[in-house]
């Protein structure tokens, strides 16, 4: 079996890396570029290149290209630190969700702005006391004629301060069981009653936000998919969020920096035997995790595979941050890209579903293991 990529795919990946390197040279921190690299002008450049909505049908404005082509472009951009946050959530999740659950009218309304790189989206899912537990969402949407009225709060909403739209999950039937009674809406971020408060994290970044909804009116036509059927839709959306290459190469640019001799541009030799073992393990795990992502990309992954991929890939990213710190030694105690990434690294295993929750999903839904009785 031949696992080699075609010359055309390799050339496309190199083109994406070159575009990514040029864009990353303009930002202070290229790590986590799909989260913190908010550059609307660059998103429009991606759109002009046809790199947003690459796999979407041509009749809806997409490029109709293969999933492997999209993989090569996305990997090249994120691994080099290109600032793609302004278009990333819409390209990764919103578009595929609208294709699967939206109406033709909804696709006609929102896809053109995404494909043109001019519409920025955020995702209103997590809440206080309901981070990874979607079933505990309490934000309410109440039907009032031809509109819904939303009240509640979201937290850890990436990019909300700059977003034009938020894809919101709210409880529409308070009497239904926790996993039922949830629905999904598209809400304009300039709607009266929405307040956004950025959260400054330990690294000084503020892409995470709190979003408050106070009697926010949403047109009834903005309901996506089935009323009270959001949980099934969310699980499908999480497959898009958890299993991608972004979960593996968020800090690849830092790894490449630490491994490169600034004078020669060649790979910097590692002489410490224990450090060499860690590098060997990192290179091995990177290849294993990349292959797992590719299995999902080409549609060969079984149900629940994204939980396995994200668990392995994000734990790898934490090790990359720590390995870079071990490589530069005492300089990691100063404020620089390495120390910043060490501080940020625990977030990799939290956002998008904590590692603990994902291991439960793997055990129960993928491996079919029995639940431990309560109180045992």
SULCOR-V261580 format. One record per residue. SS is DSSP state (hx for helix, st for strand, lp for the rest). OMEGA is omega in whole degrees, 0 to 359 (none if undefined). D_FIRST is the distance of its C-alpha to the first C-alpha in whole Angstrom. Layout:
SS_OMEGA_D_FIRST ; SS_OMEGA_D_FIRST
This chain:
lp_184_0 ; lp_180_4 ; lp_184_6 ; lp_175_9 ; lp_182_12 ; lp_177_14 ; hx_180_17 ; hx_178_19 ; hx_179_18 ; hx_178_19 ; hx_178_22 ; hx_177_23 ; hx_179_22 ; hx_176_24 ; hx_179_27 ; hx_179_27 ; hx_179_28 ; hx_176_30 ; hx_180_32 ; hx_180_32 ; hx_179_33 ; hx_181_36 ; hx_182_37 ; hx_180_36 ; lp_182_39 ; lp_184_42 ; lp_182_41 ; lp_183_43 ; lp_180_40 ; lp_177_36 ; lp_177_35 ; lp_188_34 ; hx_180_35 ; hx_177_33 ; hx_189_36 ; hx_183_39 ; lp_186_38 ; lp_183_41 ; lp_183_41 ; hx_180_42 ; hx_179_42 ; hx_177_39 ; hx_177_37 ; hx_174_39 ; hx_177_37 ; hx_179_34 ; hx_180_35 ; hx_178_36 ; lp_183_33 ; lp_184_31 ; lp_170_30 ; lp_184_31 ; lp_186_30 ; lp_184_27 ; lp_183_26 ; lp_182_29 ; lp_181_30 ; hx_181_32 ; hx_176_35 ; hx_178_36 ; lp_179_35 ; lp_183_32 ; lp_180_29 ; lp_182_27 ; lp_186_24 ; lp_178_20 ; hx_177_20 ; hx_176_17 ; hx_178_20 ; hx_179_23 ; hx_182_20 ; hx_179_21 ; hx_183_24 ; hx_179_25 ; hx_181_23 ; hx_181_25 ; hx_184_28 ; hx_182_29 ; hx_179_27 ; hx_176_30 ; lp_178_33 ; lp_183_33 ; lp_187_36 ; lp_187_35 ; hx_184_36 ; hx_180_39 ; hx_192_36 ; hx_184_33 ; hx_179_34 ; hx_181_35 ; hx_184_32 ; hx_190_30 ; hx_190_32 ; hx_179_35 ; hx_178_33 ; hx_179_31 ; hx_178_34 ; hx_178_36 ; hx_185_33 ; hx_188_33 ; hx_183_36 ; lp_176_39 ; lp_177_41 ; hx_180_41 ; hx_179_44 ; hx_178_43 ; hx_179_39 ; hx_182_42 ; hx_192_44 ; hx_183_41 ; hx_182_38 ; hx_179_40 ; hx_178_41 ; hx_184_38 ; hx_179_36 ; lp_179_39 ; lp_183_39 ; lp_180_42 ; lp_180_42 ; lp_185_41 ; st_170_40 ; st_185_41 ; st_182_40 ; st_183_43 ; lp_185_41 ; lp_177_42 ; st_171_46 ; lp_182_48 ; lp_178_48 ; st_181_45 ; lp_179_42 ; lp_184_39 ; lp_182_41 ; hx_184_41 ; hx_181_43 ; hx_180_46 ; lp_182_46 ; lp_176_50 ; lp_188_50 ; st_169_52 ; st_184_52 ; st_182_55 ; st_177_56 ; st_181_59 ; lp_182_59 ; lp_180_57 ; st_171_55 ; st_178_54 ; st_188_56 ; st_173_53 ; st_178_55 ; st_184_53 ; st_171_51 ; st_180_47 ; lp_184_46 ; lp_181_43 ; lp_185_43 ; lp_174_41 ; lp_185_42 ; hx_183_45 ; hx_182_48 ; hx_188_46 ; lp_172_45 ; lp_183_46 ; st_173_45 ; st_176_44 ; st_194_42 ; st_172_44 ; st_183_43 ; st_179_47 ; st_181_49 ; lp_175_50 ; lp_184_51 ; lp_182_53 ; lp_181_54 ; lp_174_50 ; lp_187_48 ; lp_182_46 ; lp_176_43 ; lp_177_45 ; lp_177_47 ; st_179_45 ; st_184_44 ; st_183_43 ; st_167_45 ; st_184_45 ; st_176_48 ; st_184_49 ; lp_176_49 ; lp_178_53 ; lp_175_54 ; lp_178_57 ; lp_178_57 ; st_175_54 ; st_180_54 ; st_178_52 ; st_177_52 ; st_177_49 ; lp_178_49 ; lp_182_49 ; lp_185_46 ; lp_180_47 ; lp_182_45 ; lp_180_48 ; lp_183_45 ; lp_177_46 ; lp_174_43 ; lp_183_44 ; st_163_47 ; st_178_49 ; st_182_50 ; st_180_53 ; st_180_54 ; st_181_57 ; st_180_58 ; st_182_55 ; st_182_55 ; st_178_52 ; st_180_52 ; hx_180_51 ; hx_180_49 ; hx_173_47 ; st_181_46 ; st_176_42 ; lp_189_41 ; lp_173_42 ; lp_181_46 ; lp_180_45 ; lp_187_42 ; hx_189_40 ; hx_178_39 ; hx_180_36 ; hx_180_36 ; hx_180_35 ; hx_177_33 ; hx_179_31 ; hx_180_32 ; hx_175_31 ; hx_177_27 ; hx_187_27 ; hx_191_29 ; hx_193_28 ; lp_187_24 ; lp_182_24 ; hx_178_23 ; hx_180_27 ; hx_182_27 ; lp_189_25 ; lp_180_26 ; lp_181_30 ; lp_176_31 ; hx_180_28 ; hx_179_31 ; hx_178_33 ; hx_180_31 ; hx_179_30 ; hx_183_34 ; hx_182_35 ; lp_185_32 ; st_175_33 ; lp_184_37 ; lp_181_39 ; lp_186_41 ; lp_185_38 ; lp_179_35 ; lp_179_33 ; st_182_31 ; lp_181_34 ; lp_177_34 ; lp_185_34 ; lp_180_36 ; lp_186_37 ; hx_179_35 ; hx_178_35 ; hx_177_34 ; hx_178_31 ; hx_180_30 ; hx_177_30 ; hx_178_28 ; hx_178_25 ; hx_180_25 ; hx_180_25 ; hx_179_22 ; hx_182_20 ; hx_178_21 ; hx_181_21 ; hx_178_17 ; hx_183_17 ; hx_179_19 ; hx_178_17 ; hx_178_14 ; hx_176_16 ; hx_180_18 ; hx_178_15 ; hx_177_14 ; hx_181_18 ; hx_184_18 ; lp_174_15 ; lp_180_17 ; lp_183_15 ; lp_176_17 ; lp_178_20 ; lp_179_24 ; lp_184_25 ; hx_183_22 ; hx_177_24 ; hx_178_27 ; hx_181_24 ; hx_182_23 ; hx_180_26 ; hx_180_27 ; hx_187_25 ; hx_183_25 ; hx_173_29 ; hx_174_29 ; hx_181_27 ; hx_175_29 ; hx_178_33 ; hx_177_31 ; hx_179_31 ; hx_181_34 ; hx_178_36 ; hx_177_34 ; hx_177_35 ; hx_179_38 ; hx_182_38 ; hx_183_37 ; hx_173_40 ; hx_187_43 ; hx_179_46 ; hx_178_45 ; hx_176_43 ; hx_175_47 ; lp_179_48 ; lp_179_47 ; lp_182_44 ; hx_181_40 ; hx_181_39 ; hx_177_42 ; hx_182_42 ; hx_176_38 ; hx_179_39 ; hx_185_42 ; hx_191_39 ; hx_179_36 ; hx_180_38 ; hx_181_37 ; hx_183_34 ; hx_179_34 ; lp_186_36 ; lp_182_36 ; lp_183_34 ; lp_183_34 ; lp_180_35 ; hx_180_33 ; hx_179_35 ; hx_181_35 ; hx_177_31 ; hx_174_31 ; hx_179_34 ; hx_180_31 ; hx_182_28 ; hx_187_31 ; hx_189_32 ; hx_181_30 ; hx_182_27 ; lp_179_27 ; lp_179_31 ; lp_180_33 ; lp_175_36 ; lp_175_39 ; lp_180_41 ; lp_178_45 ; lp_179_47 ; lp_181_49 ; lp_none_47
